[in-house]
């Protein structure tokens, strides 16, 4: 689930949502463990070949990757739009 509150959550058991990345209402650029990490307008998500979440962090202009509970920057430079990495 994508949210204007800058977090990523998963739905379980119908209508139970659990935040897995970020904190409601707090945007940012931090990498780290799920609740300590920050996103800025996540807009796309997929799962890569090894089962990690890959997230388009559009407000930070980067691709993020969640390996286990840790969010890292996979491609791009925070806040720097462009065509090279």
C-alpha positions in Angstrom: 0.0 0.0 0.0 1.3 3.4 -0.9 0.5 6.4 1.3 0.8 10.1 1.2 2.1 9.7 4.7 5.4 8.5 3.4 5.3 4.9 4.6 4.9 1.5 3.1 2.5 -0.9 4.7 1.2 -4.4 4.0 -2.3 -5.7 4.4 -2.9 -8.9 6.4 -6.0 -10.8 7.4 -8.4 -8.5 5.4 -8.1 -5.0 6.9 -5.1 -5.2 9.2 -2.3 -3.0 8.0 1.3 -3.2 9.3 3.8 -0.5 8.6 7.0 -2.1 7.2 9.0 1.0 6.2 8.8 4.5 7.7 6.6 6.2 10.2 3.2 7.7 9.4 3.5 11.4 8.6 7.3 11.6 8.6 9.1 11.9 5.2 12.8 11.8 4.7 15.9 10.2 3.2 17.1 7.8 5.9 18.2 4.2 5.2 18.1 1.6 7.9 15.8 -0.8 9.6 12.1 -0.6 8.5 10.6 1.8 11.1 13.8 4.0 11.2 14.0 4.3 7.4 12.2 7.1 5.6 10.6 7.4 2.1 9.4 10.5 0.2 6.4 9.7 -2.0 6.9 6.0 -2.8 5.2 5.4 -6.2 6.2 1.9 -7.5 7.1 -1.4 -6.0 8.2 -4.8 -7.3 10.0 -7.9 -6.0 13.4 -8.6 -7.5 14.9 -12.0 -8.4 16.1 -12.8 -4.9 12.8 -11.7 -3.2 13.8 -8.2 -2.0 11.3 -5.3 -2.4 12.4 -2.6 -4.9 10.7 0.7 -4.4 10.6 3.9 -6.5 11.1 6.7 -4.0 9.9 9.5 -6.3 10.3 12.4 -3.9 13.9 11.5 -3.3 14.5 10.6 -6.9 16.1 7.2 -6.2 15.3 3.5 -6.3 15.3 1.9 -2.9 15.7 -1.8 -2.0 14.6 -3.6 1.1 16.7 -6.6 2.0 15.2 -8.3 5.0 14.3 -5.5 7.4 16.9 -3.0 6.0 16.1 -0.3 3.5 19.0 0.8 1.3 19.5 3.1 -1.7 19.9 0.9 -4.8 20.2 3.5 -7.6 20.4 7.2 -7.9 21.6 10.1 -5.6 19.1 11.4 -3.1 17.4 14.5 -4.4 19.5 14.7 -7.7 17.4 14.0 -10.8 19.3 12.9 -13.8 20.0 10.1 -16.3 23.3 8.8 -14.8 24.1 7.1 -11.5 
